[in-house]
Amino acid sequence: MDIKTAISNGDAEALRRLLAQDAPQANAVILWGQYCCVQTHPLHLVSDMLFKGTLEMGKELPAVDRCSY
């Protein structure tokens, strides 16, 4: 699993494990969107997904907590 997948799944524990293994990934650029042409950081991806309605409400705060590692 990667950072993008952990965020997309709302899996804060997987996100915690991934960032514990490689903390700089909290600032790595993630490509997403229909053609993967949108570039953003993990923390911003959480807010984008929440705003778009693709991240289940209630999953954002644990993910934000982990991204702010």
C-alpha angles and dihedrals in degrees: 000000000000134000094264092051093047090052093044090052092045087236104155093174093055088047090052092051093047093049092045088057095044113012096180088068086078086075100036119118116252122204115217144145132083094313097019089250096126113094120199143144122257095257091051091047089059091055093043092052092046092050092046091049095240095114116068114246110255094034094081101073096053089046092048089050090055095043089053088061 
